[in-house]
Amino acid sequence: MRTTNILPSFFTSRFLQLCLSSFLFFASFNMIIPELPAYLSSLGGEDYKGLIISLFTLTAGLSRPFSGKLADKIGRVPVMIFGASVCLFVSLLYPLISGVAGFLCLRFFHGFSTGFTPTGISAYVADIVPFNRRGEAMGLQSLFSSLGMAAGPAMGGFIADLYGIMPLFYGSSAVALIAILLLVRLKETVEDKEAFHLSQIKLKKDEIFERRVFAPCFVLFFSYLSFGIVLTIIPDFSEHLNISNKGIFFAVFTLSSLIIRILAGRASDKYGRIPVLKAATLCLALAMMAIALSESKEMLLLSGILFGFAIGMTSPTIAAWTIDLSLPEFRGRGLATMYIALEAGIGIGALSSGWIYANEHQNFPLAFMIGCTGALIAMLFLFVQKSKTEAYDQT
């Protein structure tokens, strides 16, 4: 009897290896996020909660042009390993810090992890997957990343409840180490790679941003304001609603995004990137409005499901659209520009929501409505775009 392989043709052993490493990498730095606001408060820094995410994303954004250039020059694998190594070593340093300034300094340097590894991951996937399966592949890869983002906070909250914050930091470092061990076994996809030298760190003006990918970056920036808001004040909002595990919202919205990622990726391959993103931004606006109106655990978690659907549609579709518009030889730069927009959106969302919230519970709805407004701006922008975009590499 003839059997049919249910896995897509691009799902090879190295694709799986990359996905597993991606899962562990995202789990590593997300494990500690729900516990950081309370930990910073214990150090006397309760007025600086908005900086927990914004400093992290600031460094990630600043490092993107460098990671994009290096991914094109020295290869995807070294760039991925460097970012995961940052997670490994910085997580080991958190227990050694006893002051607010030192903590914020570590958050700043921790951002180099997401400034490098995701750029290399996305470029690697684009290198090994056919053009007409790009959306589906990005959706499947991001599914593993989302699993890491879901497992990380939930697992981190469990460890912190049972053993405390210090073992949580050590656990985060151990998970990053396993991710590195998987990456070192990957075959490099850049054929004419160069050896690293310091001159590659110097950036020319046209190497900072890739202008061809402005449209997806605009949508991503305004969409991911919501992500920064959620990362910053959902832990306090969960506590306000008497939810003991502050990572449960993150687990719910991330898990709800898993299946939709694959479906959205396939839909964007078939019907186009913009139609899928129109639905995603509308869903995101409704989700942030629902979170703002939540008055119970049940309503918050239902809002989290809707939020997960929106993020699950947005992430792989934006990545595929960015790759479509990037020249093959500057793919790393194009993806780096995309991640700059992502980090800028998260960082500004985190900083603005932390400032508006200001540890006053009555300010929660206003802070969440910033995300709703950003989603509506992104949706309006999509309606003035052409329904089809030019792709520079369709081979």
Contacts in CASP RR format, 6 or more apart in sequence:
PFRMAT RR
TARGET T0000
AUTHOR 0000-0000-0000
METHOD contacts of the structure
MODEL  1
MRTTNILPSFFTSRFLQLCLSSFLFFASFNMIIPELPAYLSSLGGEDYKG
LIISLFTLTAGLSRPFSGKLADKIGRVPVMIFGASVCLFVSLLYPLISGV
AGFLCLRFFHGFSTGFTPTGISAYVADIVPFNRRGEAMGLQSLFSSLGMA
AGPAMGGFIADLYGIMPLFYGSSAVALIAILLLVRLKETVEDKEAFHLSQ
IKLKKDEIFERRVFAPCFVLFFSYLSFGIVLTIIPDFSEHLNISNKGIFF
AVFTLSSLIIRILAGRASDKYGRIPVLKAATLCLALAMMAIALSESKEML
LLSGILFGFAIGMTSPTIAAWTIDLSLPEFRGRGLATMYIALEAGIGIGA
LSSGWIYANEHQNFPLAFMIGCTGALIAMLFLFVQKSKTEAYDQT
8 133 0 8 1.000
8 136 0 8 1.000
8 137 0 8 1.000
8 140 0 8 1.000
9 133 0 8 1.000
10 128 0 8 1.000
10 129 0 8 1.000
10 130 0 8 1.000
10 133 0 8 1.000
10 137 0 8 1.000
11 140 0 8 1.000
12 128 0 8 1.000
14 128 0 8 1.000
14 186 0 8 1.000
14 187 0 8 1.000
15 125 0 8 1.000
15 128 0 8 1.000
15 129 0 8 1.000
15 137 0 8 1.000
15 141 0 8 1.000
17 182 0 8 1.000
17 185 0 8 1.000
17 186 0 8 1.000
18 121 0 8 1.000
18 124 0 8 1.000
18 125 0 8 1.000
18 141 0 8 1.000
18 182 0 8 1.000
18 186 0 8 1.000
19 140 0 8 1.000
19 141 0 8 1.000
19 143 0 8 1.000
19 144 0 8 1.000
20 144 0 8 1.000
20 182 0 8 1.000
21 80 0 8 1.000
21 84 0 8 1.000
21 179 0 8 1.000
21 180 0 8 1.000
21 182 0 8 1.000
21 183 0 8 1.000
21 186 0 8 1.000
22 121 0 8 1.000
22 141 0 8 1.000
22 144 0 8 1.000
22 145 0 8 1.000
22 179 0 8 1.000
23 144 0 8 1.000
23 145 0 8 1.000
23 147 0 8 1.000
23 148 0 8 1.000
23 151 0 8 1.000
24 148 0 8 1.000
24 175 0 8 1.000
24 176 0 8 1.000
24 178 0 8 1.000
24 179 0 8 1.000
24 182 0 8 1.000
25 83 0 8 1.000
25 84 0 8 1.000
25 87 0 8 1.000
25 113 0 8 1.000
25 117 0 8 1.000
25 145 0 8 1.000
25 176 0 8 1.000
25 179 0 8 1.000
26 145 0 8 1.000
26 146 0 8 1.000
26 148 0 8 1.000
26 149 0 8 1.000
26 152 0 8 1.000
27 147 0 8 1.000
27 148 0 8 1.000
27 149 0 8 1.000
27 151 0 8 1.000
27 152 0 8 1.000
27 155 0 8 1.000
27 175 0 8 1.000
28 84 0 8 1.000
28 87 0 8 1.000
28 88 0 8 1.000
28 91 0 8 1.000
28 152 0 8 1.000
28 172 0 8 1.000
28 173 0 8 1.000
28 175 0 8 1.000
28 176 0 8 1.000
28 179 0 8 1.000
29 87 0 8 1.000
29 91 0 8 1.000
29 110 0 8 1.000
29 113 0 8 1.000
29 114 0 8 1.000
29 172 0 8 1.000
29 176 0 8 1.000
30 148 0 8 1.000
30 149 0 8 1.000
30 152 0 8 1.000
30 153 0 8 1.000
30 250 0 8 1.000
31 152 0 8 1.000
31 153 0 8 1.000
31 155 0 8 1.000
31 156 0 8 1.000
31 157 0 8 1.000
31 159 0 8 1.000
31 168 0 8 1.000
31 171 0 8 1.000
31 172 0 8 1.000
31 175 0 8 1.000
32 91 0 8 1.000
32 94 0 8 1.000
32 156 0 8 1.000
32 168 0 8 1.000
32 169 0 8 1.000
32 172 0 8 1.000
33 52 0 8 1.000
33 53 0 8 1.000
33 153 0 8 1.000
33 231 0 8 1.000
33 250 0 8 1.000
34 153 0 8 1.000
34 156 0 8 1.000
34 157 0 8 1.000
34 235 0 8 1.000
34 246 0 8 1.000
34 247 0 8 1.000
34 250 0 8 1.000
35 156 0 8 1.000
35 157 0 8 1.000
35 160 0 8 1.000
35 165 0 8 1.000
35 168 0 8 1.000
35 246 0 8 1.000
36 52 0 8 1.000
37 49 0 8 1.000
37 52 0 8 1.000
37 232 0 8 1.000
37 235 0 8 1.000
37 236 0 8 1.000
38 235 0 8 1.000
38 246 0 8 1.000
39 103 0 8 1.000
39 165 0 8 1.000
40 46 0 8 1.000
40 48 0 8 1.000
40 49 0 8 1.000
40 52 0 8 1.000
40 100 0 8 1.000
40 103 0 8 1.000
41 49 0 8 1.000
43 98 0 8 1.000
43 99 0 8 1.000
43 100 0 8 1.000
43 103 0 8 1.000
44 99 0 8 1.000
44 100 0 8 1.000
45 100 0 8 1.000
46 359 0 8 1.000
47 359 0 8 1.000
48 100 0 8 1.000
48 104 0 8 1.000
49 232 0 8 1.000
49 233 0 8 1.000
49 236 0 8 1.000
49 354 0 8 1.000
49 359 0 8 1.000
50 232 0 8 1.000
50 350 0 8 1.000
50 351 0 8 1.000
50 353 0 8 1.000
50 354 0 8 1.000
50 355 0 8 1.000
51 104 0 8 1.000
51 107 0 8 1.000
51 351 0 8 1.000
52 107 0 8 1.000
52 232 0 8 1.000
52 350 0 8 1.000
53 228 0 8 1.000
53 231 0 8 1.000
53 232 0 8 1.000
53 346 0 8 1.000
53 347 0 8 1.000
53 350 0 8 1.000
54 232 0 8 1.000
54 346 0 8 1.000
54 347 0 8 1.000
54 348 0 8 1.000
54 349 0 8 1.000
54 350 0 8 1.000
54 351 0 8 1.000
55 104 0 8 1.000
55 107 0 8 1.000
55 108 0 8 1.000
55 111 0 8 1.000
56 107 0 8 1.000
56 108 0 8 1.000
56 110 0 8 1.000
56 111 0 8 1.000
56 114 0 8 1.000
57 111 0 8 1.000
57 114 0 8 1.000
57 228 0 8 1.000
57 343 0 8 1.000
57 344 0 8 1.000
57 345 0 8 1.000
57 346 0 8 1.000
57 347 0 8 1.000
57 350 0 8 1.000
58 108 0 8 1.000
58 111 0 8 1.000
58 343 0 8 1.000
58 347 0 8 1.000
59 108 0 8 1.000
59 109 0 8 1.000
59 110 0 8 1.000
59 111 0 8 1.000
59 112 0 8 1.000
59 115 0 8 1.000
60 111 0 8 1.000
60 112 0 8 1.000
60 113 0 8 1.000
60 114 0 8 1.000
60 115 0 8 1.000
60 339 0 8 1.000
60 343 0 8 1.000
61 115 0 8 1.000
61 339 0 8 1.000
61 340 0 8 1.000
61 343 0 8 1.000
61 344 0 8 1.000
63 111 0 8 1.000
63 112 0 8 1.000
63 115 0 8 1.000
63 116 0 8 1.000
64 115 0 8 1.000
64 119 0 8 1.000
64 336 0 8 1.000
64 337 0 8 1.000
64 339 0 8 1.000
64 340 0 8 1.000
64 343 0 8 1.000
65 203 0 8 1.000
65 207 0 8 1.000
65 208 0 8 1.000
65 209 0 8 1.000
65 333 0 8 1.000
65 336 0 8 1.000
65 337 0 8 1.000
65 340 0 8 1.000
66 201 0 8 1.000
66 203 0 8 1.000
67 79 0 8 1.000
67 115 0 8 1.000
67 116 0 8 1.000
67 119 0 8 1.000
67 120 0 8 1.000
67 336 0 8 1.000
68 79 0 8 1.000
68 119 0 8 1.000
68 120 0 8 1.000
68 123 0 8 1.000
68 332 0 8 1.000
68 333 0 8 1.000
68 334 0 8 1.000
68 335 0 8 1.000
68 336 0 8 1.000
69 200 0 8 1.000
69 203 0 8 1.000
69 207 0 8 1.000
69 332 0 8 1.000
69 333 0 8 1.000
69 336 0 8 1.000
70 78 0 8 1.000
70 79 0 8 1.000
70 196 0 8 1.000
70 200 0 8 1.000
71 79 0 8 1.000
71 119 0 8 1.000
71 120 0 8 1.000
71 123 0 8 1.000
71 190 0 8 1.000
71 332 0 8 1.000
71 335 0 8 1.000
71 336 0 8 1.000
72 123 0 8 1.000
72 190 0 8 1.000
72 329 0 8 1.000
72 330 0 8 1.000
72 331 0 8 1.000
72 332 0 8 1.000
72 333 0 8 1.000
73 190 0 8 1.000
73 193 0 8 1.000
73 194 0 8 1.000
73 196 0 8 1.000
73 200 0 8 1.000
74 190 0 8 1.000
74 193 0 8 1.000
74 194 0 8 1.000
74 195 0 8 1.000
74 196 0 8 1.000
74 200 0 8 1.000
75 188 0 8 1.000
75 189 0 8 1.000
75 190 0 8 1.000
75 193 0 8 1.000
76 120 0 8 1.000
76 121 0 8 1.000
76 123 0 8 1.000
76 124 0 8 1.000
76 127 0 8 1.000
76 188 0 8 1.000
76 189 0 8 1.000
76 190 0 8 1.000
77 124 0 8 1.000
77 183 0 8 1.000
77 184 0 8 1.000
77 186 0 8 1.000
77 188 0 8 1.000
78 196 0 8 1.000
79 116 0 8 1.000
79 117 0 8 1.000
79 119 0 8 1.000
79 120 0 8 1.000
80 116 0 8 1.000
80 117 0 8 1.000
80 120 0 8 1.000
80 121 0 8 1.000
80 124 0 8 1.000
80 183 0 8 1.000
80 186 0 8 1.000
81 180 0 8 1.000
81 183 0 8 1.000
81 184 0 8 1.000
82 112 0 8 1.000
82 116 0 8 1.000
82 117 0 8 1.000
83 112 0 8 1.000
83 113 0 8 1.000
83 114 0 8 1.000
83 115 0 8 1.000
83 116 0 8 1.000
83 117 0 8 1.000
84 113 0 8 1.000
84 117 0 8 1.000
84 176 0 8 1.000
84 179 0 8 1.000
84 180 0 8 1.000
84 183 0 8 1.000
85 176 0 8 1.000
85 180 0 8 1.000
86 109 0 8 1.000
86 110 0 8 1.000
86 111 0 8 1.000
86 112 0 8 1.000
86 113 0 8 1.000
86 116 0 8 1.000
87 110 0 8 1.000
87 113 0 8 1.000
87 172 0 8 1.000
87 173 0 8 1.000
87 176 0 8 1.000
87 179 0 8 1.000
88 173 0 8 1.000
88 176 0 8 1.000
88 177 0 8 1.000
88 180 0 8 1.000
89 173 0 8 1.000
90 106 0 8 1.000
90 109 0 8 1.000
90 110 0 8 1.000
90 113 0 8 1.000
91 169 0 8 1.000
91 170 0 8 1.000
91 171 0 8 1.000
91 172 0 8 1.000
91 173 0 8 1.000
91 176 0 8 1.000
92 169 0 8 1.000
92 170 0 8 1.000
92 173 0 8 1.000
93 106 0 8 1.000
94 103 0 8 1.000
94 106 0 8 1.000
94 169 0 8 1.000
95 166 0 8 1.000
95 169 0 8 1.000
95 170 0 8 1.000
97 103 0 8 1.000
97 105 0 8 1.000
97 106 0 8 1.000
114 339 0 8 1.000
114 343 0 8 1.000
115 339 0 8 1.000
115 343 0 8 1.000
118 145 0 8 1.000
118 339 0 8 1.000
119 332 0 8 1.000
119 335 0 8 1.000
119 336 0 8 1.000
119 339 0 8 1.000
120 332 0 8 1.000
120 335 0 8 1.000
121 141 0 8 1.000
121 145 0 8 1.000
122 138 0 8 1.000
122 141 0 8 1.000
122 319 0 8 1.000
122 323 0 8 1.000
122 335 0 8 1.000
122 338 0 8 1.000
123 189 0 8 1.000
123 331 0 8 1.000
123 332 0 8 1.000
123 335 0 8 1.000
124 186 0 8 1.000
124 189 0 8 1.000
125 137 0 8 1.000
125 138 0 8 1.000
125 141 0 8 1.000
126 134 0 8 1.000
126 323 0 8 1.000
126 331 0 8 1.000
126 335 0 8 1.000
127 189 0 8 1.000
127 190 0 8 1.000
127 331 0 8 1.000
128 189 0 8 1.000
129 137 0 8 1.000
131 391 0 8 1.000
131 393 0 8 1.000
131 394 0 8 1.000
131 395 0 8 1.000
132 269 0 8 1.000
133 269 0 8 1.000
134 269 0 8 1.000
134 320 0 8 1.000
134 323 0 8 1.000
134 324 0 8 1.000
135 265 0 8 1.000
135 266 0 8 1.000
135 268 0 8 1.000
135 269 0 8 1.000
135 316 0 8 1.000
135 317 0 8 1.000
135 319 0 8 1.000
135 320 0 8 1.000
136 262 0 8 1.000
136 265 0 8 1.000
136 266 0 8 1.000
136 269 0 8 1.000
138 265 0 8 1.000
138 315 0 8 1.000
138 316 0 8 1.000
138 317 0 8 1.000
138 319 0 8 1.000
138 320 0 8 1.000
138 323 0 8 1.000
139 261 0 8 1.000
139 262 0 8 1.000
139 264 0 8 1.000
139 265 0 8 1.000
139 315 0 8 1.000
139 316 0 8 1.000
139 319 0 8 1.000
140 261 0 8 1.000
140 262 0 8 1.000
141 316 0 8 1.000
142 261 0 8 1.000
142 312 0 8 1.000
142 315 0 8 1.000
142 316 0 8 1.000
142 319 0 8 1.000
143 258 0 8 1.000
143 261 0 8 1.000
143 262 0 8 1.000
146 254 0 8 1.000
146 255 0 8 1.000
146 257 0 8 1.000
146 258 0 8 1.000
146 261 0 8 1.000
146 312 0 8 1.000
146 315 0 8 1.000
147 254 0 8 1.000
147 258 0 8 1.000
148 254 0 8 1.000
149 250 0 8 1.000
149 254 0 8 1.000
150 250 0 8 1.000
150 251 0 8 1.000
150 254 0 8 1.000
150 255 0 8 1.000
150 258 0 8 1.000
151 251 0 8 1.000
152 250 0 8 1.000
153 246 0 8 1.000
153 247 0 8 1.000
153 250 0 8 1.000
153 251 0 8 1.000
154 245 0 8 1.000
154 247 0 8 1.000
154 248 0 8 1.000
154 250 0 8 1.000
154 251 0 8 1.000
156 168 0 8 1.000
156 247 0 8 1.000
157 168 0 8 1.000
157 245 0 8 1.000
157 246 0 8 1.000
157 247 0 8 1.000
158 245 0 8 1.000
159 167 0 8 1.000
159 168 0 8 1.000
159 171 0 8 1.000
160 168 0 8 1.000
161 244 0 8 1.000
161 245 0 8 1.000
194 200 0 8 1.000
207 333 0 8 1.000
209 337 0 8 1.000
209 340 0 8 1.000
210 326 0 8 1.000
210 330 0 8 1.000
210 333 0 8 1.000
210 334 0 8 1.000
210 336 0 8 1.000
210 337 0 8 1.000
212 325 0 8 1.000
212 326 0 8 1.000
212 327 0 8 1.000
212 334 0 8 1.000
212 392 0 8 1.000
213 321 0 8 1.000
213 322 0 8 1.000
213 325 0 8 1.000
213 326 0 8 1.000
213 334 0 8 1.000
213 337 0 8 1.000
213 338 0 8 1.000
215 321 0 8 1.000
215 325 0 8 1.000
215 381 0 8 1.000
215 385 0 8 1.000
215 389 0 8 1.000
216 273 0 8 1.000
216 318 0 8 1.000
216 321 0 8 1.000
216 322 0 8 1.000
216 325 0 8 1.000
216 338 0 8 1.000
216 341 0 8 1.000
217 322 0 8 1.000
217 337 0 8 1.000
217 338 0 8 1.000
217 340 0 8 1.000
217 341 0 8 1.000
218 341 0 8 1.000
218 378 0 8 1.000
218 381 0 8 1.000
219 277 0 8 1.000
219 281 0 8 1.000
219 314 0 8 1.000
219 318 0 8 1.000
219 378 0 8 1.000
219 381 0 8 1.000
219 382 0 8 1.000
220 314 0 8 1.000
220 318 0 8 1.000
220 338 0 8 1.000
220 341 0 8 1.000
220 342 0 8 1.000
220 345 0 8 1.000
221 341 0 8 1.000
221 342 0 8 1.000
221 344 0 8 1.000
221 345 0 8 1.000
221 378 0 8 1.000
222 345 0 8 1.000
222 374 0 8 1.000
222 375 0 8 1.000
222 377 0 8 1.000
222 378 0 8 1.000
222 381 0 8 1.000
223 280 0 8 1.000
223 281 0 8 1.000
223 284 0 8 1.000
223 310 0 8 1.000
223 314 0 8 1.000
223 318 0 8 1.000
223 374 0 8 1.000
223 375 0 8 1.000
223 378 0 8 1.000
224 341 0 8 1.000
224 342 0 8 1.000
224 345 0 8 1.000
224 346 0 8 1.000
225 345 0 8 1.000
225 346 0 8 1.000
225 348 0 8 1.000
225 349 0 8 1.000
225 352 0 8 1.000
225 370 0 8 1.000
225 371 0 8 1.000
225 374 0 8 1.000
225 375 0 8 1.000
226 284 0 8 1.000
226 287 0 8 1.000
226 288 0 8 1.000
226 307 0 8 1.000
226 310 0 8 1.000
226 349 0 8 1.000
226 371 0 8 1.000
226 372 0 8 1.000
226 374 0 8 1.000
226 375 0 8 1.000
227 311 0 8 1.000
227 345 0 8 1.000
227 346 0 8 1.000
227 349 0 8 1.000
228 345 0 8 1.000
228 346 0 8 1.000
228 347 0 8 1.000
228 349 0 8 1.000
228 350 0 8 1.000
228 353 0 8 1.000
229 288 0 8 1.000
229 349 0 8 1.000
229 350 0 8 1.000
229 352 0 8 1.000
229 353 0 8 1.000
229 367 0 8 1.000
229 368 0 8 1.000
229 370 0 8 1.000
229 371 0 8 1.000
230 249 0 8 1.000
230 253 0 8 1.000
230 291 0 8 1.000
230 307 0 8 1.000
231 346 0 8 1.000
231 350 0 8 1.000
232 349 0 8 1.000
232 350 0 8 1.000
232 353 0 8 1.000
232 354 0 8 1.000
232 357 0 8 1.000
233 353 0 8 1.000
233 354 0 8 1.000
233 357 0 8 1.000
233 364 0 8 1.000
233 367 0 8 1.000
233 368 0 8 1.000
234 246 0 8 1.000
234 249 0 8 1.000
234 250 0 8 1.000
235 246 0 8 1.000
235 247 0 8 1.000
236 357 0 8 1.000
236 359 0 8 1.000
237 291 0 8 1.000
237 294 0 8 1.000
237 300 0 8 1.000
237 364 0 8 1.000
238 245 0 8 1.000
238 246 0 8 1.000
238 247 0 8 1.000
238 248 0 8 1.000
238 249 0 8 1.000
238 300 0 8 1.000
239 246 0 8 1.000
240 361 0 8 1.000
240 364 0 8 1.000
241 294 0 8 1.000
241 295 0 8 1.000
241 296 0 8 1.000
241 297 0 8 1.000
241 300 0 8 1.000
242 297 0 8 1.000
243 249 0 8 1.000
243 297 0 8 1.000
243 300 0 8 1.000
248 301 0 8 1.000
249 300 0 8 1.000
249 301 0 8 1.000
249 304 0 8 1.000
252 301 0 8 1.000
252 304 0 8 1.000
252 305 0 8 1.000
253 304 0 8 1.000
253 305 0 8 1.000
253 307 0 8 1.000
253 308 0 8 1.000
253 311 0 8 1.000
254 308 0 8 1.000
256 304 0 8 1.000
256 305 0 8 1.000
256 306 0 8 1.000
256 307 0 8 1.000
256 308 0 8 1.000
256 309 0 8 1.000
257 308 0 8 1.000
257 309 0 8 1.000
257 311 0 8 1.000
257 312 0 8 1.000
257 315 0 8 1.000
260 308 0 8 1.000
260 309 0 8 1.000
260 312 0 8 1.000
260 313 0 8 1.000
261 312 0 8 1.000
261 313 0 8 1.000
261 315 0 8 1.000
261 316 0 8 1.000
264 276 0 8 1.000
264 280 0 8 1.000
264 312 0 8 1.000
264 313 0 8 1.000
264 316 0 8 1.000
264 317 0 8 1.000
265 276 0 8 1.000
265 316 0 8 1.000
265 317 0 8 1.000
265 320 0 8 1.000
267 275 0 8 1.000
267 276 0 8 1.000
268 275 0 8 1.000
268 276 0 8 1.000
268 316 0 8 1.000
268 317 0 8 1.000
268 320 0 8 1.000
268 321 0 8 1.000
269 320 0 8 1.000
272 387 0 8 1.000
272 388 0 8 1.000
273 317 0 8 1.000
273 318 0 8 1.000
273 320 0 8 1.000
273 321 0 8 1.000
273 324 0 8 1.000
273 389 0 8 1.000
274 382 0 8 1.000
274 385 0 8 1.000
274 386 0 8 1.000
274 387 0 8 1.000
274 389 0 8 1.000
275 387 0 8 1.000
276 313 0 8 1.000
276 317 0 8 1.000
277 313 0 8 1.000
277 314 0 8 1.000
277 317 0 8 1.000
277 318 0 8 1.000
277 321 0 8 1.000
277 378 0 8 1.000
277 382 0 8 1.000
278 379 0 8 1.000
278 382 0 8 1.000
278 383 0 8 1.000
279 313 0 8 1.000
280 310 0 8 1.000
280 312 0 8 1.000
280 313 0 8 1.000
280 314 0 8 1.000
280 317 0 8 1.000
281 310 0 8 1.000
281 314 0 8 1.000
281 375 0 8 1.000
281 376 0 8 1.000
281 378 0 8 1.000
281 379 0 8 1.000
281 382 0 8 1.000
282 375 0 8 1.000
282 379 0 8 1.000
283 306 0 8 1.000
283 309 0 8 1.000
283 310 0 8 1.000
283 313 0 8 1.000
284 307 0 8 1.000
284 310 0 8 1.000
284 311 0 8 1.000
284 314 0 8 1.000
284 371 0 8 1.000
284 372 0 8 1.000
284 375 0 8 1.000
284 378 0 8 1.000
285 371 0 8 1.000
285 372 0 8 1.000
285 374 0 8 1.000
285 375 0 8 1.000
285 376 0 8 1.000
285 379 0 8 1.000
286 306 0 8 1.000
287 303 0 8 1.000
287 304 0 8 1.000
287 306 0 8 1.000
287 307 0 8 1.000
287 308 0 8 1.000
287 309 0 8 1.000
287 310 0 8 1.000
288 307 0 8 1.000
288 368 0 8 1.000
288 369 0 8 1.000
288 371 0 8 1.000
288 372 0 8 1.000
288 375 0 8 1.000
289 368 0 8 1.000
289 369 0 8 1.000
289 372 0 8 1.000
290 299 0 8 1.000
290 302 0 8 1.000
290 303 0 8 1.000
290 306 0 8 1.000
291 300 0 8 1.000
291 303 0 8 1.000
291 304 0 8 1.000
291 307 0 8 1.000
291 368 0 8 1.000
292 364 0 8 1.000
292 365 0 8 1.000
292 366 0 8 1.000
292 368 0 8 1.000
292 369 0 8 1.000
292 372 0 8 1.000
293 299 0 8 1.000
293 365 0 8 1.000
294 300 0 8 1.000
294 303 0 8 1.000
310 375 0 8 1.000
318 338 0 8 1.000
319 335 0 8 1.000
319 338 0 8 1.000
321 389 0 8 1.000
322 334 0 8 1.000
322 335 0 8 1.000
322 337 0 8 1.000
322 338 0 8 1.000
323 331 0 8 1.000
323 335 0 8 1.000
323 393 0 8 1.000
324 389 0 8 1.000
324 390 0 8 1.000
324 391 0 8 1.000
324 392 0 8 1.000
324 393 0 8 1.000
325 334 0 8 1.000
325 389 0 8 1.000
325 390 0 8 1.000
325 391 0 8 1.000
325 392 0 8 1.000
326 332 0 8 1.000
326 333 0 8 1.000
326 334 0 8 1.000
326 335 0 8 1.000
326 392 0 8 1.000
326 393 0 8 1.000
327 392 0 8 1.000
327 393 0 8 1.000
328 392 0 8 1.000
328 393 0 8 1.000
349 370 0 8 1.000
349 371 0 8 1.000
352 367 0 8 1.000
352 370 0 8 1.000
353 367 0 8 1.000
353 368 0 8 1.000
353 370 0 8 1.000
354 367 0 8 1.000
356 363 0 8 1.000
356 366 0 8 1.000
356 367 0 8 1.000
356 370 0 8 1.000
357 363 0 8 1.000
357 364 0 8 1.000
357 367 0 8 1.000
END
